[in-house]
Amino acid sequence: MSKIKILETKKDLFRLAIGSSPLVARSNDGISKFVYTEQPGYKVSVMSSIPSFDDGISGEEVKILIRPNGNTSVFQTNLRRVISENVNFTDHLCEIITPINNEEVKDLPATQGLSMYKCDTQFAYVAEDYDALQLAIEEINLPTIFEDKRRQDFIDFKKDSKPAPIDLNPISARRYENVIFPARPVVDGIYKRIPNEFPYYNRISISSNTKTDLTDFLNKTDIFYFLLNDYINTDSPSISFDLQSDGLVIPTEVPVFSLNSWVTGTSFAVGENVFISDKVIAANSKIKRDLKKLLFAGYLNKLSQSFRNFTALMNREFCYNEEVAYTLDKYQNFAIDPKVQRLVMPAVENESVFNDTQIKYGQTYVYVCNGHYVIVGNRYRYENLTFHNLGTDEVHATVTVKNYPNVVLVPLQFFDKTLKVIQPPPLFPQVKIFTENNSEKQIQFYLSPTKGKAEGEFIPILDTDKKIVEDLSQYFKDPENIKFETIPEDGSYEIFRTDKPPESYVDFSDSKVGEVNIQIASTDALFVDNVIPNKKYYYCFRKLNSKGLVSNPTTIYEVELIIDADDAKVIVKDYHIPEPILFNNSRSFARLFQITPAVEQTVFDSNQEASAGKPSLKGTVDNLKLGVAKETLWGRKLKFRVKSNVTGKIIDYNIDFTLTKNKTQEDFWKKSI
């Protein structure tokens, strides 16, 4: 679980001096982190605290007493140096838990309570005409998950001469530059429909266990759309924050959206470049919008009461924060502007799900996800710094601190994920092998798809499979966990045959018999092969989908057509590839034997550290190593035992393997200087 600590880059020198605010410490090994001073220069105590108001915002006015913690002669000079009067400081020190990729934790015994995200492409069926239609249009012209589309709209529109399922109106399409997903589970809305009415879509889910009280309020009052509309369309001023994560502190300019300013100035309207699914909310009257504004102002006042008083600031307490929303900035190929669109969704309890249907087949998309947090920070300033009893041991100072809540909405990048929209390779097919009773040379193979999903390593056979591996590597980072899924479509299969026992699947690379399918709409296929009777053949098969991706091969079948006087039958066995012999701990011989190091122990590694990038090996012989094996033989002593098969007598040979390095004059010369 990843954590990010946030604090303004601009520091209050007085709070640094008393150890209530951290500074950034960097070590020689490149690690940086927040640390507090352990030897504060002053002793501070609160004398009084009374309510205070600033532009209608309720806060506190605190009077504090400051005493020197050491030399009293320079107390006044040093304190004036660190306390800046009538200067506004902000403090939003907090700790935020960010989600981690579920692929990184799926093997853990327990993941409950973790914040996670998952990104993948979901496929339901093949729509060739719809795929071809996408080539000349932009993503914002494609249908969203909120539109009332059915499977027939994507696969039958050309055949039935119906309107294509796209929107070519540039004005209405512009709304999809920013898509705000439903703010709550829509009981009577279209988003509840099954997404599999679409041929495919990218699914991004984010689960979180942080509080979402503000989001819940925004959802209940239907204010969420209006807040997010202004938030994503406003160029907010930035504050430089230090962000600490994974042993690094990085100064980052973060746009800060003030909720206090928004509620007093917003018109609660939805822009022309923003799409929302709830038409009723978009059409709210001015009276309703003004009422919502009052409701939000009341809630914001209540939220502001959770701000830290100055005592809490001195005690290094984190300020209150909670998740409000997630945004996905969507790009083609690389995360470089201009973006395709922005998708917005509220942070809800348990799981928030984006179903992005505005995607093209074969296109690579990059999603940059930001979490947006409301942080109840502080805005404070020092006034009326006064010194007392100067020149005595009782010297001290008093200063007034005016401290107010500062409620802001800030983005933090969670992750970026690259998805290439490709149909997953299918599962290997099912095979049934039989022959007619009176057949003299034919064997029949009935091929059908295997339904379901599975994960595993892709096994290539042909040279053309390299392109498939390349495409899959863009989608699946772990080559041992490729997702296989059979999508309903017409059956097409590859057949491989050889008459020699294969030692690996690669032995079939020159033995592809061909491809087979049935010309009518069917997921199955029948292959009939002519063979020589009473001869063994070795077969394997692959399922081929409409996008040219193939399954893993089936089990290798050893097949033989047996013909006798009045009958024919086929003998089928599962053939197991023999495992290569990598090690023998004994060997037989007649009279003489020779022991030599394996080639892995004697080959010279030109890429080793001692020689890499050097034009000459002069002066490096002491550091050079011989061999590329993981465990070196040189410098070791091994015992070889010889036992007579006739008498049983045993002789042990203890052999030292010593590597001799013959130095040149240049090596001796370099060592002597």
C-alpha positions in Angstrom: 0.0 0.0 0.0 1.5 3.3 -1.1 1.3 6.5 1.0 1.8 10.1 0.0 2.6 12.8 2.6 1.8 16.3 1.5 3.1 19.7 2.8 3.6 23.1 1.4 7.1 23.8 0.0 6.9 27.3 1.5 7.9 26.8 5.1 7.0 28.7 8.3 10.5 29.2 9.8 9.1 29.7 13.3 7.3 26.3 13.2 10.4 24.7 11.8 12.4 26.1 14.8 9.9 24.7 17.4 9.7 21.3 15.6 6.0 21.5 14.7 6.6 21.5 11.0 8.9 19.1 9.1 11.7 20.0 6.7 13.1 17.9 3.9 16.3 15.9 4.7 18.3 14.2 1.9 20.9 11.5 2.5 23.9 10.6 0.4 22.2 7.6 -1.1 19.5 9.8 -2.7 16.7 9.1 -0.1 14.8 12.1 1.1 12.0 12.4 3.7 10.3 14.7 6.1 12.0 15.1 9.5 11.4 17.3 12.5 14.0 19.1 14.5 14.7 17.3 17.8 16.2 20.4 19.5 13.6 23.1 19.3 15.0 26.6 19.8 11.9 27.9 21.7 9.4 26.9 24.4 5.9 27.7 23.3 2.6 27.6 25.2 -0.9 28.8 24.4 -2.1 31.6 26.7 -5.6 32.1 25.3 -7.9 31.3 22.3 -11.1 33.1 21.2 -13.3 32.8 18.2 -12.4 34.9 15.1 -14.0 35.5 11.7 -12.6 36.4 8.4 -14.8 36.9 5.3 -17.5 34.9 7.1 -15.2 32.0 7.8 -15.1 31.0 11.5 -11.6 30.4 13.0 -9.7 31.3 16.1 -7.4 34.0 17.5 -4.7 32.5 19.6 -2.2 34.3 21.9 1.0 32.3 22.5 3.9 32.7 24.9 7.4 32.1 23.6 10.5 31.6 25.8 14.1 31.0 24.6 15.4 27.5 24.9 19.0 28.5 25.5 21.0 31.8 24.9 18.8 34.7 26.0 21.1 37.5 24.6 20.1 36.8 20.9 16.5 35.8 21.7 15.0 39.0 20.2 17.2 39.0 17.0 16.6 35.3 16.3 12.9 35.3 16.9 12.3 38.3 14.6 14.3 36.4 12.0 11.9 33.4 12.1 8.5 35.0 12.7 7.1 36.8 9.7 4.3 39.1 10.8 1.2 39.7 8.6 2.3 37.0 6.1 -0.3 34.4 5.3 0.8 30.8 5.6 -1.1 27.7 4.6 -0.6 24.2 6.0 -2.2 21.1 4.4 0.0 18.5 6.0 -1.8 15.1 5.5 -1.2 11.5 4.6 -3.1 9.9 1.7 -3.3 6.3 0.8 -3.1 5.6 -3.0 -4.4 2.5 -4.7 -2.0 -0.2 -6.0 -2.4 -2.4 -9.1 -4.4 -5.5 -8.2 -1.9 -7.5 -10.3 0.7 -6.8 -7.7 -1.3 -8.2 -4.8 -3.5 -10.9 -6.3 -1.2 -13.6 -4.9 -1.3 -12.3 -1.4 -3.3 -14.4 1.1 -5.5 -11.4 2.1 -6.3 -8.2 0.2 -9.3 -7.0 2.2 -8.9 -3.4 3.2 -6.4 -2.6 0.5 -7.0 0.3 -2.0 -6.6 -1.2 -5.4 -7.2 -0.5 -9.1 -7.7 -2.8 -12.1 -7.7 -2.0 -15.8 -8.6 -4.3 -18.6 -10.5 -4.6 -21.9 -13.8 -6.6 -21.8 -15.0 -8.3 -25.0 -18.5 -9.5 -25.6 -18.8 -10.3 -29.3 -17.4 -9.5 -32.8 -18.8 -6.5 -34.8 -16.7 -6.3 -37.9 -18.8 -3.5 -39.6 -18.6 -1.4 -36.5 -14.9 -1.8 -36.3 -14.5 -0.7 -39.9 -16.8 2.3 -39.3 -14.5 3.7 -36.6 -11.5 4.2 -38.8 -12.4 7.7 -40.0 -14.0 9.2 -36.9 -12.9 10.4 -33.4 -13.6 8.6 -30.2 -16.0 11.4 -29.0 -18.3 10.4 -31.9 -18.7 6.9 -30.6 -21.5 5.9 -28.3 -21.1 6.1 -24.5 -22.3 3.6 -22.0 -25.2 5.9 -21.2 -26.8 5.6 -24.6 -29.6 3.1 -25.2 -27.7 0.8 -27.6 -28.3 -2.9 -28.1 -26.2 -5.6 -29.7 -28.2 -5.4 -32.9 -27.3 -1.8 -33.3 -23.6 -2.7 -33.8 -23.9 -5.9 -35.9 -27.0 -5.4 -38.0 -27.0 -1.7 -38.9 -25.3 -2.2 -42.3 -27.2 -5.3 -43.2 -30.6 -3.7 -42.3 -29.7 -0.3 -43.7 -30.2 1.3 -40.3 -28.4 4.5 -38.9 -24.9 3.7 -37.7 -24.4 3.8 -33.9 -22.3 7.0 -33.9 -22.8 10.7 -33.5 -21.3 12.9 -36.2 -22.9 16.2 -35.0 -19.8 18.2 -33.9 -21.8 20.3 -31.4 -23.3 17.4 -29.5 -20.1 15.3 -29.8 -18.1 18.1 -28.1 -20.0 17.4 -24.9 -18.0 14.1 -24.7 -14.7 15.9 -24.2 -15.6 15.6 -20.5 -17.8 12.8 -19.4 -19.1 12.8 -15.8 -20.3 9.4 -14.8 -23.3 9.0 -12.6 -22.9 10.4 -9.1 -24.8 7.6 -7.4 -26.1 4.1 -8.3 -28.9 5.0 -10.8 -31.9 2.8 -10.1 -33.9 4.0 -13.1 -31.0 5.1 -15.3 -29.4 3.6 -18.3 -26.0 3.1 -16.7 -27.4 0.1 -14.8 -27.7 -1.7 -18.1 -25.4 -4.6 -18.9 -22.3 -3.1 -20.6 -22.0 -6.3 -22.7 -24.5 -4.8 -25.1 -21.4 -3.1 -26.5 -18.9 -5.3 -28.4 -16.0 -4.2 -26.2 -15.1 -1.6 -23.6 -12.2 -0.6 -21.3 -13.1 -1.2 -17.7 -11.2 0.7 -15.0 -12.2 0.1 -11.4 -10.8 1.7 -8.2 -11.6 0.5 -4.8 -10.9 2.5 -1.7 -11.6 2.4 2.0 -11.3 6.1 2.9 -14.2 8.3 3.9 -16.5 9.7 1.3 -18.9 11.8 3.4 -18.6 14.9 1.2 -19.3 12.8 -1.9 -22.3 11.2 -0.3 -23.7 14.7 0.5 -23.0 15.9 -3.0 -24.7 12.9 -4.4 -27.8 13.2 -2.2 -28.2 16.9 -3.1 -27.3 16.5 -6.8 -24.5 19.1 -6.5 -21.8 16.7 -7.6 -22.2 17.5 -11.3 -22.1 21.3 -10.8 -19.0 21.1 -8.6 -17.1 18.8 -11.0 -18.1 20.9 -14.0 -16.5 24.0 -12.5 -13.6 22.1 -11.1 -12.5 20.6 -14.4 -13.1 23.8 -16.3 -11.4 26.2 -14.0 -7.7 27.1 -14.2 -7.0 27.1 -10.5 -4.0 28.8 -8.9 -1.2 26.4 -8.0 0.6 25.9 -4.7 4.0 24.2 -4.6 3.8 21.1 -2.4 6.5 18.7 -1.3 5.2 15.2 -1.9 6.8 12.3 0.0 6.4 8.8 -1.4 8.7 5.7 -1.7 11.7 7.4 -0.1 11.6 10.5 -2.2 10.3 14.0 -1.6 9.5 15.8 -4.9 8.4 19.5 -5.1 5.3 19.6 -7.3 3.1 22.4 -8.5 -0.5 21.4 -7.6 -3.6 23.3 -8.7 -5.7 24.2 -5.6 -9.5 24.7 -6.0 -11.0 26.7 -3.1 -14.4 25.4 -2.1 -15.0 28.5 0.0 -14.6 30.7 -3.0 -16.6 28.4 -5.3 -19.8 28.3 -3.2 -19.9 32.1 -3.0 -19.3 32.7 -6.7 -20.6 29.7 -8.8 -23.7 29.8 -11.0 -24.2 26.0 -10.6 -24.4 25.4 -14.4 -23.1 22.7 -16.7 -20.7 23.7 -19.6 -21.2 22.9 -23.2 -18.1 20.6 -23.2 -19.4 18.5 -20.4 -21.7 15.5 -20.7 -23.8 14.3 -17.7 -26.2 11.4 -17.9 -28.9 12.9 -15.6 -30.9 15.2 -17.8 -33.2 16.2 -14.8 -30.2 17.6 -12.9 -28.9 19.5 -15.9 -32.3 21.2 -16.3 -32.6 22.3 -12.7 -34.2 25.8 -12.3 -32.3 28.7 -10.9 -34.4 28.5 -7.7 -33.3 24.9 -7.2 -29.7 25.7 -7.9 -29.7 28.6 -5.4 -31.2 26.3 -2.8 -28.4 23.7 -3.5 -25.9 26.5 -3.1 -27.2 27.3 0.4 -27.2 23.6 1.3 -23.6 23.3 0.3 -22.6 26.4 2.2 -24.0 24.9 5.3 -22.3 21.6 4.8 -19.0 23.4 4.1 -19.3 25.3 7.3 -19.8 22.1 9.2 -16.8 20.5 7.4 -14.6 23.5 8.3 -15.2 22.8 11.9 -12.9 19.8 11.6 -9.9 22.1 11.0 -6.9 21.9 13.3 -6.6 24.5 16.0 -3.1 26.0 16.6 -2.3 23.5 19.3 -3.0 20.6 16.9 -0.7 22.3 14.4 2.1 22.5 17.0 1.5 18.8 17.8 2.2 17.8 14.2 -1.3 16.4 13.6 -2.5 15.6 10.1 -5.4 17.6 8.7 -8.7 16.0 7.7 -9.0 14.7 4.1 -11.2 12.5 2.1 -11.6 11.3 -1.5 -14.1 13.2 -3.6 -13.7 12.0 -7.2 -11.4 10.3 -9.8 -10.5 11.5 -13.2 -9.1 9.6 -16.1 -7.3 11.6 -18.7 -7.4 9.5 -21.9 -4.7 9.7 -24.6 -3.8 7.8 -27.8 -0.5 5.9 -27.7 1.3 8.2 -25.3 0.3 10.6 -22.5 1.0 13.7 -24.5 -1.5 16.4 -25.2 -4.0 16.8 -26.7 -5.9 14.3 -24.7 -8.8 12.4 -26.3 -11.2 13.1 -23.4 -11.5 13.3 -19.6 -13.7 10.9 -17.7 -14.9 11.8 -14.2 -16.5 9.7 -11.5 -17.3 10.3 -7.8 -15.4 8.3 -5.2 -17.9 6.0 -3.7 -17.7 3.4 -0.9 -16.1 0.1 -2.0 -15.6 0.5 -5.8 -15.9 3.1 -8.5 -16.1 1.7 -12.1 -15.5 3.4 -15.4 -16.8 1.6 -18.4 -15.3 3.4 -21.4 -17.1 2.4 -24.6 -15.7 5.2 -26.7 -12.7 3.3 -27.9 -11.5 1.9 -31.3 -10.4 -1.6 -32.0 -6.6 -1.9 -32.4 -5.9 1.5 -30.8 -3.6 1.9 -27.8 -4.8 4.2 -25.0 -3.1 5.6 -22.0 -5.2 6.4 -19.0 -3.7 8.8 -16.4 -5.7 8.6 -13.2 -5.9 11.3 -10.6 -7.6 11.1 -7.2 -9.1 14.4 -6.1 -9.2 15.1 -2.4 -10.8 17.6 -0.2 -8.3 18.7 2.4 -9.4 20.8 5.4 -6.1 22.7 5.9 -5.2 25.9 7.7 -4.6 29.5 6.7 -2.9 31.5 9.5 -0.7 34.6 10.1 1.2 36.1 13.0 0.4 39.6 14.4 1.6 41.9 17.2 4.9 40.3 18.1 5.9 41.8 21.5 8.9 41.3 23.7 8.9 41.4 27.5 11.6 41.7 30.1 14.5 42.2 27.7 17.9 41.9 29.2 16.8 39.6 32.0 16.6 35.9 32.5 12.8 36.2 32.3 12.8 37.5 28.7 9.9 36.2 26.6 7.6 37.2 23.8 4.0 37.1 22.9 2.4 36.9 19.5 -1.1 36.6 18.1 -2.0 33.9 15.7 -5.1 34.2 13.5 -5.9 30.7 12.3 -8.7 29.8 9.9 -9.8 26.7 7.9 -8.8 26.5 4.3 -10.9 23.9 2.5 -9.5 23.0 -0.9 -9.8 20.4 -3.6 -6.5 19.1 -5.0 -5.5 16.4 -7.5 -2.9 13.7 -6.9 -1.8 11.3 -9.6 -2.5 7.7 -8.8 -1.3 5.7 -11.8 -1.1 5.6 -15.5 -2.1 2.5 -17.5 -1.7 1.5 -21.1 -4.3 -0.6 -22.7 -4.3 -1.8 -26.3 -7.8 -2.7 -27.5 -7.2 -6.2 -28.9 -9.4 -9.2 -28.6 -7.8 -11.7 -26.3 -6.5 -14.9 -27.9 -9.0 -17.8 -27.5 -8.6 -20.9 -25.4 -7.2 -24.0 -27.1 -9.9 -26.0 -28.9 -11.6 -29.3 -28.0 -10.7 -32.2 -30.3 -12.5 -35.4 -31.1 -10.8 -37.9 -33.3 -12.5 -40.8 -35.1 -12.7 -42.8 -38.4 -15.3 -44.7 -40.3 -15.3 -48.5 -39.8 -14.5 -49.2 -43.5 -12.1 -46.3 -44.0 -8.8 -47.1 -45.7 -6.9 -43.8 -45.2 -9.0 -41.1 -43.6 -9.1 -39.8 -40.1 -11.7 -37.2 -39.0 -11.1 -34.4 -36.5 -14.1 -32.6 -35.0 -13.0 -29.2 -33.6 -15.0 -27.0 -31.2 -14.2 -24.0 -29.0 -13.4 -24.2 -25.3 -15.7 -21.8 -23.5 -14.5 -19.6 -20.6 -11.4 -17.7 -19.5 -7.9 -18.7 -18.4 -4.5 -17.2 -17.8 -1.1 -18.6 -18.8 2.0 -18.3 -20.9 1.6 -18.0 -24.7 3.3 -20.8 -26.6 4.4 -19.7 -30.1 4.9 -22.1 -33.0 5.2 -20.1 -36.2 7.5 -17.1 -37.0 4.4 -15.0 -37.5 3.6 -15.5 -33.8 6.2 -13.0 -32.9 3.8 -10.2 -33.9 1.2 -11.7 -31.6 3.7 -11.8 -28.8 4.5 -8.2 -29.4 0.8 -7.1 -29.3 0.1 -9.1 -26.2 3.2 -7.6 -24.4 1.6 -4.2 -24.7 -1.5 -5.4 -22.9 -0.1 -8.0 -20.5 3.1 -7.0 -18.7 3.6 -10.5 -17.3 4.2 -12.9 -20.2 3.3 -15.8 -17.9 -0.2 -14.5 -17.2 -1.7 -13.9 -20.7 -5.5 -13.7 -20.6 -7.2 -16.2 -22.9 -10.9 -15.9 -23.6 -13.1 -17.4 -26.2 -15.5 -14.9 -27.8 -18.6 -16.3 -29.7 -17.7 -16.2 -33.4 -17.4 -18.5 -36.4 -15.0 -21.4 -36.0 -11.6 -21.2 -37.6 -8.8 -23.6 -36.6 -5.1 -24.3 -37.5 -3.9 -27.9 -38.0 -0.3 -29.1 -37.5 1.0 -32.5 -38.4 4.3 -34.3 -38.4 5.4 -37.9 -38.7 8.4 -37.5 -36.4 8.1 -37.4 -32.6 8.5 -33.7 -31.7 10.8 -32.6 -29.1 9.0 -29.2 -28.7 6.1 -27.3 -30.2 8.6 -25.5 -32.4 9.1 -28.7 -34.3 5.6 -28.0 -35.8 6.8 -24.7 -37.3 7.2 -26.2 -40.7 4.4 -28.7 -40.4 1.2 -26.5 -40.7 -1.3 -28.5 -42.8 -3.6 -25.5 -43.1 -6.7 -23.9 -41.7 -10.3 -25.2 -41.6 -13.7 -23.7 -41.0 -17.3 -24.3 -42.1 -18.7 -21.8 -44.6 -22.0 -21.6 -42.7 -22.3 -19.7 -39.4 -20.9 -22.2 -36.9 -18.4 -22.2 -34.1 -17.2 -25.8 -34.9 -15.3 -27.3 -37.8 -14.5 -30.7 -39.3 -11.1 -31.6 -40.7 -10.6 -34.8 -42.7 -7.0 -36.0 -43.2 -5.6 -38.6 -45.5 -2.9 -40.8 -43.9 -0.9 -43.9 -44.5 -2.4 -46.8 -42.5 -0.4 -48.3 -39.6 1.8 -45.2 -39.4 2.1 -42.9 -36.4 1.4 -39.2 -36.9 1.6 -36.3 -34.4 -1.1 -33.6 -34.4 -1.8 -30.4 -32.5 -4.4 -27.7 -33.2 -5.0 -24.0 -32.5 -8.2 -21.9 -32.4 -8.0 -18.8 -34.6 -10.2 -15.8 -33.9 -11.5 -13.2 -36.4 -8.7 -10.7 -35.4 -5.9 -13.1 -36.3 -4.9 -14.1 -32.8 -4.4 -17.7 -32.1 -4.8 -19.9 -29.0 -2.2 -22.0 -27.4 -1.8 -25.4 -29.0 -3.7 -28.4 -27.8 -2.1 -31.4 -26.3 0.0 -33.3 -28.9 -1.9 -36.3 -30.1 -0.2 -39.5 -31.3 -2.6 -40.8 -33.9 -2.4 -44.1 -35.9 -5.0 -45.6 -38.3 -4.9 -49.3 -37.8 -6.3 -51.4 -40.6 -6.8 -55.2 -40.4 -8.7 -57.7 -42.6 -12.2 -56.4 -42.1 -12.0 -53.3 -39.9 -10.4 -49.9 -39.4 -9.8 -48.1 -36.1 -7.9 -45.1 -34.9 -5.6 -45.3 -31.9 -5.1 -42.0 -30.1 -2.7 -41.3 -27.3 -1.6 -38.1 -25.6 2.0 -37.5 -26.6 4.3 -36.0 -23.9 7.3 -34.1 -25.0 10.4 -35.7 -23.5 12.2 -33.5 -21.0 15.8 -32.6 -21.9 18.5 -34.2 -19.7 20.2 -31.3 -18.0 22.3 -33.3 -15.4 23.7 -36.8 -14.8 25.2 -37.7 -11.5 26.8 -40.9 -12.8 28.2 -42.3 -16.1 29.5 -45.6 -17.3 32.8 -46.1 -19.1 35.1 -49.0 -20.1 38.8 -48.2 -19.5 39.5 -44.5 -19.8 37.7 -41.4 -18.7 38.3 -37.6 -19.0 37.0 -34.8 -16.9 36.7 -31.4 -18.5 34.7 -28.3 -17.4 31.4 -27.7 -19.2 31.4 -25.1 -22.0 29.4 -22.7 -19.7 32.5 -22.7 -17.4 35.0 -21.9 -20.1 33.4 -19.4 -22.4 34.6 -15.8 -21.9 31.8 -13.3 -21.1 32.8 -10.1 -22.9 30.0 -8.1 -21.2 31.3 -8.7 -17.7 31.8 -5.6 -15.5 35.6 -5.7 -15.6 35.8 -5.5 -19.4 32.5 -3.8 -20.5 33.1 -0.7 -22.6 36.9 -0.9 -22.5 39.0 -0.8 -25.8 41.7 -3.0 -24.2 42.0 -5.6 -21.4 45.4 -4.4 -20.3 45.6 -4.2 -16.5 42.3 -6.0 -15.9 43.4 -9.6 -15.7 43.0 -9.8 -11.9 39.3 -8.8 -12.2 38.4 -10.9 -15.2 36.2 -14.0 -14.7 35.8 -17.0 -16.9 32.5 -18.7 -17.7 28.8 -17.6 -17.8 27.3 -20.3 -15.5 25.4 -19.0 -12.5 27.6 -21.1 -10.2 31.3 -21.0 -11.1 33.5 -24.1 -11.0 36.8 -22.2 -10.6 38.3 -22.3 -7.1 36.3 -25.3 -6.0 37.3 -28.9 -5.2 35.1 -31.7 -6.3 35.1 -35.4 -5.5 34.6 -38.0 -8.3 34.0 -41.6 -7.2 34.8 -44.5 -9.6 33.2 -47.8 -8.8 34.0 -51.1 -10.5 30.9 -52.8 -11.9 32.7 -56.2 -11.5 34.5 -56.1 -8.2 32.7 -53.2 -6.5 36.0 -51.5 -5.6 35.8 -47.7 -5.1 38.4 -45.1 -5.9 37.9 -41.4 -5.0 39.5 -38.6 -7.0 39.6 -35.1 -5.3 40.2 -32.6 -8.1 40.9 -28.9 -7.7 39.6 -26.6 -10.5 42.1 -23.7 -10.6 42.0 -20.9 -13.0 45.5 -19.7 -14.0 45.8 -16.1 -15.3 49.0 -15.4 -17.3 49.8 -11.8 -17.0 51.5 -9.7 -19.7 54.2 -7.1 -19.1 51.5 -4.4 -19.4 49.6 -6.0 -16.4 52.8 -6.1 -14.3 53.6 -2.6 -15.3 50.2 -1.2 -14.3 50.3 -3.0 -10.9 53.7 -1.5 -10.1 52.9 2.2 -10.7 
